C-alpha cells in the first residue's frame, strides 16, 4: 500500500500543478482550497484544511501560500515531513515588495 503525500497548491493554481509529479511508493492526494469563513484566522483555516488528513505522521507538500498553510497544519498535527516549494517559512522571509504590496 502506497503512502500518501497531501498536496496544497498555491492560491492561483489547483491540483493540476501536481499532475506531472510522480514519487515512487507514494500517492498524491490534493487538499482543495476551502472558502474562508468571515473573520477566520489563518490558524483556524489551516485546521479545516487538515480535516481530510487521515494518516498518522503524514507528509504534507505545499506550493507558495500552500506551503504557509502546510506550516500552520504542522502546528496542529505532527507531520513526518513538510515539503515547501516556492514558499517562505515565515513572514520575516518575505521580500520587501511583497510586504509593501500586502499592506496595499
Secondary structure by P-SEA (a helix, b strand, c coil): cbbbbbbbbccccccccccccccccbbbbbbccccccccccaaaaaaaaaccccccbbbbbbcaaaaaaaaaaaaccccccccccccccccccccaaaaaaaac
